[in-house]
Amino acid sequence: MLGLSKFMWAVIVAAIIVVVAAAVIVTYKPFYKPSVKAPLVFYTWWATTGKVALNHLIPAFEKQYHISVVPMITPGAGGTNAKYAILTLIEVGKPPAIFQSLVGANMLSYVESAPNGVHTFLNLTPILMSEGILNNVVAPVFEAAAYNGTILNVPVNVHSGFVLYINLKLLREYGLPIPTNLTTLEYDTVKLAQHGVTPWMVPGADGGYDQEQLWFAIFLALGGPQLMDELVYGTIPINNATFQRIFNETNQLFINFTSYNYPGWQSMTWTQGITLVAQGKAAFEVDVDSATNYLFDFLNITTYPAVEPYISWSNVTVVAMPFPGTQNYFPLVIDAVAIPVGPQENQAIQFMNFWISYAGQEIWTKWKAVTYYLNGTDWYNTPQQWYMYKHLLSTPPNDFVIDPLSLFADVDGQLYSGLITLQEEGYSALPFWNSTFASAMHQEESEWLAAAKLGLGYLGFPGHP
């Protein structure tokens, strides 16, 4: 995914302002039409860390604006269940007043399911322009939320996908190195197993979420960011020899690592898995870095970056790092909120504006993920959050990629199913997985082509995909 220099970003923003200036007068003000007095119901899948963060954010908003906000929670890692609950409401013409979503193609799943298409949702670009938000943010975060310049869901925080969580005490006990590359990770895996320690926790009760994080972490480490960018659009050259080599190596490592998995993994969720890692019952788990917040909120465990001086501190139990081989990249998992056209637009916009303000970000991201503002300070609960924020700021524009969680919802569902089967059955499932992957990529490309007919055919801003 390409990025912009600060100067180019300013030029594009200025150009868009010229284009939408008249539209702001016509479009932005009517958003603030009379609202119903009912509480603002926010549809979300945040049942753990996000719920804790909302418990800090919502009271601060309600105190200032005197608008009641009620979360409607449908649990499931990465929105596994909530995505489809929200899609159902949209398909029958009764969208939520405001709902959680992910940037990337994921939001377009809702657009293509809506009876009125893109007109079901507010174009939030004019609001962001008016508020000046785009002048002080990490540009690729908002590029990932824009569809040919149209922003339909606004980022509220930035997570990194493909983070390796490590029980440092287990590595110390057996004299094993921090796995900074895939070869060392394989070495540690074998040595831990020889010592009778379960190396891996890859839970199965999240529907395929955990398998996707591990498989695509390996894929990015072996193939680099260009293949991940092609994945987003479904344009991966499946018959290309280089791709086939990387695909096959990824499958081999995935099957190898999951063959050392914790017994009973099929019935466990990511929260149970990361708890077992913290307890030293398994050494490794790959996850979105929301696990950092979960460990802090629910287990009173602080996660540290897997670097000095922290790895030398005897009191440190859990460390985290970008998956070996991906240290130079930033896999974006961006939580966002979308606002359908409806009687509570006014309330929803006020809530969104508070959320994405600097003051709102300080409250929210203290407890969840990191902010995208360029001038953030260390208000975070854990050293790992501050480390990831600095990683976000220092990542070159061309080294940002989008986590597969942000693919079209039905495509992501196909990959979930295929990878669960691959973990359960191993090498015998490779023909099924090969077919599933090819089908998913074809579907992803087809849905982007449908989005193009709506004028939303690529991520980014006009002239800068």
N, C-alpha and C positions, 0 to 999 in steps of 0.2 A: 504494500500500500504506500503510495507516494505521499510525501509531506511537503510543506511549504516553508520558505524562509519567512521571517517575520514581515519583511517588506512585501513579499508577494501576497501573503495572507491579508495584509492591510489593503493592498490594491484590489484583491478580489472582494473583500468585504465592502470596500467603497463602491465598487462597481455594482454589487448587488443592492446596496442601499439606494443607488440611483434608480435601479430598475423597480424596486419595490416601494419607493417613496410614496407614490400615489396610492399604492395598495395599502400601505400602513394606515393612511388616513381613512380609507374605506373599510379595510379589513380588521385592523387592530382594535379600534375603538368599539365597533359593534360587538366584539367578544365580551365586553363588560356590560352585557344587557342584564336586566333583572333576573335574579336567580331564585329558585325555590328555597324555602327555609329549612328543608330537610337536611340532616347531616350529610356530609360529603363521604360517600363510600368509596374506599380505595381498594381495588382488587389487586392482590399480591400473592406471591408464594413464599414470602419471608416468614417462616415459622420459628427461626432460631436467631441468628445474628441480626438479620434485618429487623426482626420484631423488637429486639433489644434497642436497636438504633432508632426505630420509629417511636419507641416509648420515651425517648429523649427529644426527638424532633417535634412530634405532634403537640405535646403540651406547650412548647415554646411558641409554636404557630398559633394555637388556639388562644393563648393569652394575649397575643398581639392583635389578632384579627377577629376574634370572637366567632370563629367558624368551627363547628364540630367536625372532626375527621374520624371515621370508623374504618379500620382495616378489615377487609374481607379476605381471609387467608385460606388458600388451597395449597397445602404443603406439597413438596416434591422438589428434589434437587434440580437446579437449573430451570425451574418452571415446568418440569416434566408433566405435571397434571394441570397446573393453572393455565398454561398456554391454551389447552383445549377447552377448558371451562370458559375462558374469555372469548375464544373463537366461536363457541356455540352461541353466546350472547350476541356477538356481533352479527353472526349469520342470520339470526332471527330478528334483527333490527332493534335490539335492546342493549346497546353497548353500555359498559360501565361509565360513570361520569369521569373517572380517571383510573388508569390501571398501569401496573408495572409491565415493562417489556424489556427486550434487549435490542440493541442497535443492530445494524446489518440487515440481512434479508429477513430476519425474524419478524420485524415490524411489517414488512410487506406481506407476510402471511395474513395479517389482519386486514390489510387493504384489499387484497384479492378475494377475501371471503366476505367482505361487506357488501350488502345490496347496493349501496350508493358509492362503492369504491372509495377513492381518495377523498371524496367530498364528505365522507363520514367523519373525518378527523380534521382538527384544526391544523393549518399550516403554521407552525410555531416559529418559522424563520423571522417574520417581522417583529415578533415580540423580543427575540434574542437580539436583533439589531437595535431595537429601541432601548433595551436595557443595557446595551454595550457589552454583553457577556463575551462575545467572540473576540474582543480585543485583548483578553488577558488569560487565554487558555492554551493548553497543549493542542495544537491544531488538528492532528490526526484523530483525536477523540471525537471532535465534532464533524470531521470529514466522514467518519464511520457512521454518523447519525444522519447524514444528509443524502438525499436521493436526487441527484441532478440539481442540488441547491435547495430542495424542499426538505425541511426538518419536521418530521411527524412525531417524533418522540425525543425528548430532551434528556441528555445524560445527567444523572445525579451523583455518580461516582465512577471510579475506575478500579476494576479488579484485574489481576493477572491470572490467566489460565496457566496450566502446565507447571505448577509449582511442586517441587519434591519436598515432602516433609520427612524428616529423619529423626529417629530416636538416637541422639548423640551418645547417650550413655552405653548403648549396645555396641556402637562402633568403638568406643573407648575400651570397653571391657575386653574386646577381642583384638584390639590393636589394628583396626581397619581404617583406611583413609576416607576422608570426605570424597564422595564420588563426583568429581568435577567433569568427567567424561563418561561415555557409555561403556568403554572398556573397564573402567574402575567400578562402575555400577554392576556390571556382570560379575566382576571379581568378588565384590562385597557380597553379592547375592549368594554365590556358591559357598563362600567361606562361612557366612552366617548359617546356612543350611547344614554345613558340616559340623558346626558347633551345636546343632539341635535347636537353633533359633529360627522362627518363621520370618523369612525376609520381607514378604510382601503382604499388603492389605489392599485388595482391589474389590470393594464391596459390589454385590449384585442386586440389592433391593432398591436401587435408585433407577432401575429400568434401562441402564446402559450408560448413564452419565459418567460413572467412574471409568468404565472401559474406554469411552471416547477420550477422556482426558489423558489416559496413559498412551493409547495408540497414537493419537495425534501429537503428543509430546515427542515420542520416538520419531515420528514422521518428520516433524519440524527439525529435530536434531540432525537427521540424516539428509533431508532434502532442502532445507533452507526456506526463506520466506517467499520466494517466487511461487513455489508449488502451493503454499498455503493461500496465497492470493488467488491463484487459479481455482483452488478448491471453492473459494467463496462464490465464484461465478459458475462453477460446474464445468469449467473449460480445461480441466486437467487432460493432458495428452495421454490417455490411458494406454494406447498402443506404442508409445515411445519407449525405447529400450532403457533409457536412463530412469524414467518413471517406474518401469517394471522392476528394475533392480532395487530402487528405494522402497517400493511397495512390498516386495518380497522380503527384504531385510527387516522392514518394520514388522511384518507379520511374524517373522521368526523370533525377534526379540520380545514381542508382545506375548507370544505363546510361551516362550522361555520364562519370562518374569511371572506370568500368571500361573505357571505350573508350580511355583513356590508359594502359592497364595494361602492365606489363613483358612483353616478348616471352618466350614459353615458360612463361607463368604456369601453364598447365594441369598441368605436371609438378612444380611446386614446392610445398613445405610452408611453413607459417608461419615455421619456423626459418630456412629458406633465404631467405624473403622479408625478414625483419627483418635478416638479415645483409647483404643487398643495400642496404637502406636505410642501415644503419650505414656501408657502404662508399661511399655517395653515388651509387649506381647507380639509385636511385629515391628520391623525396622523402618519400612518405607511405605508411603502412600502419596500418590499424585492427585492433586486437587486444584481447584480454583483457590486463590488465597483467602477466601472467606473462612477457611479452616483456622486461620490465625485468630480471627475474631471469635470463633466458636470456642477455641481452647481458652481464651481469656475470659469470655462471658460466662461459660458454663463449668469449666474445670479449674479456673483460677491458675492457668498455666500461661506464662508469657513465652511467646515464640520469638526467637532471635535469628538474625541472618547467619548463615553458615560461613562466616568470615571471622577473622581476628578483629577485636580481641575476644569476641563472644565464645568461640569454640575452645578457648583456653580456660574459660570460667567453669569451675567444678560444679556450680549450682545449675548450669544450663542443661535442660533435659531435651527440649524439642528445638530443632533448628530447621530453617527452610531456605530453599534456594531455587532459582530457575532450573528447570529440568536440565540435566547434563547435556551439553551441546547446544543449548538454546540461550546461553547467558547474554548474548549480544542482541537478542530479540525481545519484543514485548508483545505477548499474545493478549489482545484486548478482550476483556469481558466487561461490557459497559451496561450497568443497570440504567434504565431510563423510564420516563413516564410519558404516556400518551393521553391526549384529551380529545374525546369525541365531541362532535357538535351536539349541543343539548342544553337543557334548561339550567345546568349547573356549571356552565363554562366559566362564569365569573369567579365562583368559589375555587374551581379547579386551577385556574390560572394564578390566582392569588397564592394558593398552596404551592404550586410549582415555582413561582417566582421567589417565595421565601426559601424554599428548599435549595435552589441553585444560587442564591445570594451567598456572598462570602461568609456572612454570619451563619446562615443555614448550613453551609458546608462544614463550618467548624464544629457545629453540634453533631451533624450527621456522620461525617467521616472519622470523627474521633472514635466512633464505635463500629464503623464499617468501611472497609476498602480505603481508598485515598481520594483526595480531591484532584481536579484537573486544572485548578488555578495555578498560574506560574509563580505567584508570590505567596504560596502557602507556607506555613511554619509548622514546627513539630508540636502539634496539639494531640498527637495520636496516643493511644493506650499502650502500644507495643513498639519496640524497636524495629520489628519486621515491617510494620506499616510505613515507618519513616524511610526505611531502606527501599521499599518498593516505590515510594513517592519519588525519591531521588533517581531511581532507575527509570521511572516514567519520564522525568525531565531530561535525562541524559541520553535517552534512546534516539538515534538518528531517525529521521522521518521514514527512510526506506526500510527500516528494520521493525516497524510495527506490522503485526499481522492480526487477523481477527479469528478468535476462537470459534471452532465449529458449532458451539452452542448458539451462535448467531446466524446459522443457516436457516433456510425456510423450515418451518416447524415440521412438516411432513417428511422432508428430507432428513432432518436430524433424527426423527423417529426411525427411519429406515436404518440409519447408521447405528443407532442404539441397539436395535434388534440384531443386526448382523454381528456386532461386536460381542454382545452377550453370548450368542451362539458360538462364536469363535473361541471365547474363553472357556465355555463349558465343554466343547467337543475337540478343541485343539486342531491338529493338522487335517483331520478328516472333514472339517468344516470349511476349509479354504475355498473349494469351488463355490459354495454358497456365499461366502463372504466376498469373493471376487465379483460374483454376479450382483450382489447387493450394492457394492460400492459403485459399479458401473451404472446401475439403475439410478442410484441416488444422484450421481453427477449429471446424468441426463435430465433428471427431474429438476435439479437446481438450475441448470441452464435454461430449461423450458420456462420456468417460473420467472427468471430474470427477463426473458424475451417478452413475457406477458407484461411485466412491469414496465418495460421499455415503451410499450404501446400506451401506457398511462403517463409517459413523460418522466418516469422514475427509474430509468434503466441502468443506473450505475451509482455507486457510492461516491460521494464527493460533491464538489461545486462545479458550476459551468466552466468548462475549459480545463478543469483540474480533477480528473477522476482518481 
